[in-house]
Amino acid sequence: MAVHPDGAGSHRWEGAVGHLSPADRQAEADEFDQGMAAVTAYARRHGDTAVPGGHVDDAGFRLGVWVADQRLAHLESRLADARREALERVAAWSWTPTSTGRDELGRFGT
């Protein structure tokens, strides 16, 4: 199921240009769907969503970067409510990236 925000999305370029073309909006929605599938699979496998920043899944999706982007968009109030709610439905989702002691780069804290 695609999650399409009515307002501003989390795409990093949207704030710079003010809007996205229909094709870019669809590409962003597709990327969000791919990220949701990847983070859900990661949570099932690892029991958490503390994805290391450099993590790339088996399909080549840069999950670590995607998760960090979603958390940053949420922190900056740029994440659409539908996307925030979708992420919060992922088992073990946390808005805090260090819930298991790892930072966004996968290093363990001191």
N, C-alpha and C positions, 0 to 999 in steps of 0.2 A: 504494500500500500504506500503510495507516494504521499509525502507530507509537503504541501505547498502553502507557504505563508502568504497572507494577504498583504502584509506590509513589507518592511525592509527585511531582507534575509541576512544570513551570516556571511555571505560572500565578501571577502576582504576588499574587492574592488567596488562594490556597490556604493559605499559611502563616498568614494572618490568621484564617481560619475553621476550619482543620484538615482540611477535606474539601470535596469538590465533589459536587453532585448528579449523577446519571447524565446529565442533559441538559447540564449545564455541562462535565462531563468529555468528552462527545462533541463539544461546541462547541470545547473546547480542542484535542482531537485533530484536528478538522477544520482549525483554524487552523494547527496544526503542519504538517499535510500541505500546506496552501496555502503556508506559508512555505518548506517544502522545495522545492516546485516553483518558487517565485519565486527563491530563492537559487541553485538549480541553473541556471535560465535566466540569471540575472545573471552567474554565474561563466562560463558559456559565452560570453556577449556581451562581458564585460570582462576575462576572464582572471584575475580575483581575486574575493575576497569582502570586500573593504574597502568595504562599502556605506556611503555617507554617511548620517548619522543622519536626515536629512530625506527620504531617497529613497522615493518612492511609485512602484510599478510601473504598467504600463499598465492593469491591472485595478483599480487603486485600493488595492492592498495596501500597507500601510506597512512595507515591507521593511526600511528602515534601523532602525526602532524594534524590529522583530521580531528582527533579527540581534543588536542590542545586548542585548536581553532574554535571548537564548539564551546569549550570552557571559557575561553577568552571572550567570545561573543556574548555568552551569558553574563560574565562579569561586567562587561561594558553595556549591558542592556540592549544588545543588538540581535539577540536570538529570539526568533518568533516564538510565541507561546506554544504553538502546535509542535514545534521542534523540541522545545524544552520539555514538554509533556511526554513526547515520544522517548526522549533520552531517559527521563525519570522512570519510564516503564521497563527499562532494561534491568534485569536482575543484577544486583551489586553495583549499579551506577552510583558514582559519587562526583560531586562538583569539585571535590578536593583531590588533586592529582597525586597527593602523597599518602593516600589512605593505607598503603602497605609499606610505607617507608621509602618508596622510590620516588625520585623527582621525575620531571618530564623527559629527562635524558636517560632514565633507567638506572641512575646511580642511587645507591642507598644513602640515606641521610646520616648525619653524624649525631 
